[in-house]
């Protein structure tokens, strides 16, 4: 197995690649090997090689919504970070690579053209690929509702899938498997009557006032139907609860912060604490929005 890992046939392969610096949590040990392809053909060759190996594998974008074990990942991590091309196609349509930061799509495309929907995508960290994978969004909408099509790499090869509401749901989708790679997609926007710059400024101010700043993944849990995870956790008296260097934010209870060199187990312990107490008090099973990557 070491021979397989040590002889990845690509100039963009890296051994013992540190994962903590490429995640917003700043937590996690190294990947045994990382593949950082620079364009779609290299993603193709990297993916085909990766899935042929008898090793655990992981696809990562901006690392904004993952909590990775301190032991690292003992297999192959394929990054889509370098797929940063954006191309205007006309009629409000844009082909966007999965490595483009979602904030750049808002800043460089939606705002200058006053496209509707800025409130749905403002303030969300991470890349377009990650946002598509988890259908990231806010109370005002989500990523996939702006997609006309998505480009995937999977066992069927490179394919373009026309987007349909049946393919996605609240913070989830059913068109991309765990080993599939999102290369990007075609977004379609429509002009708005309301000033989107004013909305952007409003929502950014609200986020600065209502959400903590620092090393975290954003919302840890999905909101249960007709309720808010933060409200439930706060009602259990857990704001400010600590485990090692991690803390349930006193500002917003659905944020667990890496405040002082927190470990994977510190954050995971608070996740379990919140789930247990909410279940005991309210009979509600909170579901993680953050993706937890354990060593195998």
C-alpha positions as CSV (number, residue, x, y, z in Angstrom):
1,X,0.0,0.0,0.0
2,X,2.9,2.4,0.8
3,X,4.2,1.8,-2.8
4,X,0.8,2.8,-4.2
5,X,0.8,6.0,-2.1
6,X,4.4,6.9,-2.7
7,X,4.2,6.5,-6.4
8,X,1.2,8.6,-7.4
9,X,2.0,9.4,-11.1
10,X,1.1,13.1,-11.0
11,X,3.2,16.3,-10.4
12,X,0.3,17.7,-8.4
13,X,0.4,14.8,-5.8
14,X,1.6,15.7,-2.3
15,X,2.5,13.2,0.5
16,X,1.5,13.8,4.1
17,X,-0.4,16.9,3.2
18,X,-1.5,19.0,6.2
19,X,-5.3,19.3,6.3
20,X,-5.9,21.7,9.3
21,X,-4.7,24.8,7.4
22,X,-7.1,24.1,4.5
23,X,-10.2,23.9,6.8
24,X,-12.0,26.7,8.5
25,X,-11.9,24.7,11.7
26,X,-8.1,24.6,11.5
27,X,-8.3,21.1,12.9
28,X,-7.1,17.8,11.4
29,X,-4.0,15.8,10.8
30,X,-2.4,15.1,7.4
31,X,-3.7,13.3,4.4
32,X,-1.4,10.4,3.4
33,X,-1.6,11.8,-0.1
34,X,-3.4,14.8,-1.6
35,X,-4.1,15.3,-5.3
36,X,-4.4,19.0,-6.3
37,X,-5.4,18.9,-10.0
38,X,-5.2,22.2,-11.8
39,X,-7.9,21.7,-14.5
40,X,-10.8,19.4,-15.5
41,X,-8.6,16.9,-17.5
42,X,-6.3,16.5,-14.5
43,X,-9.3,16.0,-12.2
44,X,-10.4,13.2,-14.6
45,X,-7.1,11.4,-14.5
46,X,-6.7,12.0,-10.8
47,X,-10.2,10.6,-10.0
48,X,-9.7,7.6,-12.2
49,X,-6.5,6.8,-10.5
50,X,-7.9,7.4,-7.0
51,X,-10.9,5.1,-7.3
52,X,-8.7,2.3,-8.6
53,X,-6.7,2.2,-5.4
54,X,-7.7,0.0,-2.4
55,X,-7.6,3.0,-0.1
56,X,-10.1,5.3,1.6
57,X,-10.8,8.4,-0.4
58,X,-12.2,11.9,0.1
59,X,-13.1,14.8,-2.1
60,X,-12.7,18.3,-0.6
61,X,-13.4,21.8,-1.8
62,X,-12.8,24.8,0.4
63,X,-12.8,22.9,3.7
64,X,-15.5,25.1,5.2
65,X,-17.9,22.4,6.4
66,X,-15.7,19.6,7.6
67,X,-14.3,18.5,10.9
68,X,-11.3,16.2,10.3
69,X,-9.7,13.8,12.8
70,X,-6.4,14.8,14.5
71,X,-5.1,11.5,13.2
72,X,-5.6,12.8,9.6
73,X,-6.8,10.8,6.7
74,X,-5.0,7.6,5.8
75,X,-5.8,7.6,2.2
76,X,-6.3,9.9,-0.8
77,X,-7.8,13.4,-0.7
78,X,-8.7,15.0,-4.1
79,X,-9.1,18.7,-4.0
80,X,-11.1,20.8,-6.5
81,X,-9.7,24.1,-5.2
82,X,-7.9,25.0,-8.4
83,X,-11.0,24.8,-10.7
84,X,-11.5,28.6,-10.5
85,X,-12.7,29.5,-14.0
86,X,-15.8,31.6,-14.5
87,X,-17.2,32.2,-17.9
88,X,-20.2,34.4,-18.9
89,X,-22.5,32.6,-21.4
90,X,-25.1,35.3,-21.9
91,X,-28.7,35.7,-20.8
92,X,-27.8,35.7,-17.1
93,X,-25.9,32.3,-17.4
94,X,-22.4,31.6,-16.1
95,X,-20.3,28.5,-16.1
96,X,-18.5,28.4,-12.7
97,X,-15.8,26.1,-11.6
98,X,-16.2,24.2,-8.3
99,X,-13.1,25.9,-6.8
100,X,-14.5,29.4,-7.2
101,X,-15.3,30.9,-3.7
102,X,-19.0,31.3,-3.3
103,X,-18.4,34.8,-2.0
104,X,-16.7,35.7,-5.4
105,X,-19.7,34.6,-7.3
106,X,-21.8,36.9,-5.2
107,X,-19.3,39.8,-5.4
108,X,-18.2,39.6,-9.0
109,X,-21.4,38.3,-10.7
110,X,-24.6,38.9,-8.7
111,X,-23.9,42.3,-7.3
112,X,-22.6,44.1,-10.4
113,X,-25.6,42.9,-12.4
114,X,-28.2,43.3,-9.6
115,X,-29.2,39.7,-9.9
116,X,-32.0,38.4,-7.6
117,X,-31.1,36.0,-4.8
118,X,-28.2,37.8,-3.1
119,X,-29.8,37.2,0.3
120,X,-29.7,33.4,-0.3
121,X,-25.9,33.2,-0.9
122,X,-24.5,36.1,1.1
123,X,-22.0,35.4,3.8
124,X,-21.6,31.7,3.1
125,X,-18.0,30.5,3.3
126,X,-16.4,27.9,1.1
127,X,-16.4,27.0,-2.6
128,X,-19.0,26.6,-5.2
129,X,-18.5,22.9,-5.4
130,X,-19.0,22.5,-1.7
131,X,-22.0,24.7,-1.8
132,X,-23.6,22.6,-4.5
133,X,-22.7,19.4,-2.7
134,X,-24.5,20.4,0.5
135,X,-27.0,22.8,-1.2
136,X,-25.7,25.6,1.1
137,X,-27.9,28.5,1.7
138,X,-29.8,30.7,4.1
139,X,-33.4,31.2,5.1
140,X,-33.8,33.1,1.8
141,X,-32.8,30.3,-0.6
142,X,-30.1,27.8,-1.5
143,X,-27.4,27.2,-4.1
144,X,-29.0,24.6,-6.2
145,X,-32.1,26.7,-7.0
146,X,-29.8,28.9,-9.1
147,X,-28.3,26.0,-11.0
148,X,-29.2,25.2,-14.6
149,X,-26.9,22.2,-14.8
150,X,-24.0,20.6,-12.8
151,X,-20.9,18.9,-14.2
152,X,-19.9,15.7,-12.5
153,X,-17.2,13.1,-12.6
154,X,-18.3,9.6,-11.6
155,X,-18.3,6.0,-12.7
156,X,-20.1,7.1,-15.8
157,X,-17.3,9.5,-16.7
158,X,-17.8,13.2,-17.3
159,X,-21.4,14.2,-17.5
160,X,-23.6,17.2,-17.4
161,X,-26.8,16.9,-15.4
162,X,-29.7,19.2,-15.9
163,X,-30.9,20.5,-12.5
164,X,-34.4,19.9,-11.2
165,X,-36.0,20.6,-7.8
166,X,-36.5,16.9,-7.3
167,X,-32.7,16.5,-7.1
168,X,-32.1,18.7,-4.1
169,X,-33.5,19.4,-0.6
170,X,-32.8,21.4,2.5
171,X,-29.0,21.2,2.9
172,X,-28.7,18.2,0.7
173,X,-29.0,16.7,-2.7
174,X,-29.3,13.2,-4.4
175,X,-27.3,13.7,-7.6
176,X,-23.7,13.5,-6.3
177,X,-22.4,10.5,-4.4
178,X,-19.7,10.6,-1.8
179,X,-17.0,9.6,-4.3
180,X,-18.2,11.7,-7.1
181,X,-16.6,15.0,-8.0
182,X,-18.4,18.2,-8.8
183,X,-16.4,20.1,-11.5
184,X,-18.7,23.1,-11.5
185,X,-22.0,24.1,-13.0
186,X,-24.0,26.6,-15.0
187,X,-25.8,29.2,-12.9
188,X,-28.7,31.2,-14.2
189,X,-29.7,34.4,-12.6
190,X,-32.4,37.0,-13.3
191,X,-32.3,40.7,-12.8
192,X,-34.0,42.0,-9.6
193,X,-36.1,45.1,-9.1
194,X,-34.9,45.6,-5.5
195,X,-31.4,46.9,-4.9
196,X,-29.3,43.8,-4.2
197,X,-26.3,45.8,-2.9
198,X,-28.4,47.2,-0.1
199,X,-29.6,43.6,0.7
200,X,-26.0,42.4,0.7
201,X,-24.9,45.1,3.1
202,X,-27.9,44.3,5.3
203,X,-27.3,40.6,5.5
204,X,-23.5,41.0,6.0
205,X,-24.2,43.4,8.9
206,X,-26.6,40.9,10.4
207,X,-24.1,38.2,10.2
208,X,-21.4,40.3,11.9
209,X,-23.9,41.1,14.7
210,X,-25.5,37.7,15.1
211,X,-22.8,35.2,14.3
212,X,-19.4,34.7,15.9
213,X,-16.2,35.2,14.1
214,X,-13.3,32.8,14.2
215,X,-12.4,29.2,13.4
216,X,-15.6,27.3,12.9
217,X,-17.6,25.5,10.3
218,X,-20.6,27.8,10.4
219,X,-23.8,26.1,11.5
220,X,-23.0,22.7,13.1
221,X,-26.6,21.3,12.9
222,X,-29.4,21.5,10.3
223,X,-32.5,23.3,11.6
224,X,-35.2,20.8,12.4
225,X,-38.6,21.4,10.8
226,X,-40.3,24.5,12.1
227,X,-37.6,25.2,14.6
228,X,-33.9,26.4,14.9
229,X,-31.1,24.3,16.2
230,X,-29.5,27.3,17.9
231,X,-32.7,28.0,19.9
232,X,-32.9,24.4,21.1
233,X,-29.3,24.3,22.2
234,X,-29.5,27.6,23.9
235,X,-32.7,26.5,25.7
236,X,-30.7,23.6,27.1
237,X,-28.4,26.2,28.7
238,X,-25.4,25.2,26.6
239,X,-24.2,28.6,25.4
240,X,-20.6,28.9,26.5
241,X,-20.2,25.2,27.3
242,X,-16.5,24.2,26.8
243,X,-14.5,21.2,26.1
244,X,-10.7,21.8,25.9
245,X,-10.1,24.5,23.4
246,X,-13.7,24.3,21.9
247,X,-16.7,26.3,23.0
248,X,-20.4,26.5,22.1
249,X,-20.5,30.1,21.1
250,X,-22.1,32.5,23.5
251,X,-23.2,34.5,20.5
252,X,-25.0,31.8,18.6
253,X,-25.5,28.3,20.0
254,X,-25.4,26.5,16.7
255,X,-21.7,27.5,16.3
256,X,-19.0,25.5,18.0
257,X,-15.7,27.5,17.9
258,X,-12.1,26.4,17.9
259,X,-11.1,29.1,20.3
260,X,-7.8,27.8,21.7
261,X,-6.2,25.0,19.8
262,X,-9.2,22.7,20.0
263,X,-8.8,19.1,19.1
264,X,-11.2,17.0,17.0
265,X,-12.4,15.3,20.2
266,X,-13.1,18.6,21.8
267,X,-15.4,19.7,19.1
268,X,-17.0,16.3,18.7
269,X,-17.6,16.1,22.4
270,X,-19.6,19.3,22.3
271,X,-21.5,18.0,19.2
272,X,-22.5,14.9,21.2
273,X,-23.4,17.0,24.3
274,X,-25.7,19.2,22.3
275,X,-27.4,16.3,20.6
276,X,-27.9,14.4,23.8
277,X,-29.4,17.3,25.7
278,X,-31.7,18.4,22.9
279,X,-33.0,14.9,22.5
280,X,-33.5,14.5,26.3
281,X,-35.3,17.8,26.7
282,X,-37.2,18.1,23.4
283,X,-37.3,14.7,21.9
284,X,-35.7,16.1,18.8
285,X,-32.7,14.4,17.0
286,X,-30.4,17.1,15.7
287,X,-28.7,16.2,12.4
288,X,-25.2,17.5,11.7
289,X,-24.7,19.9,8.9
290,X,-20.9,19.6,9.4
291,X,-19.3,16.6,7.7
292,X,-17.3,14.6,10.3
293,X,-14.2,12.9,8.8
294,X,-12.8,10.2,11.1
295,X,-9.6,8.4,10.6
296,X,-10.1,4.8,9.5
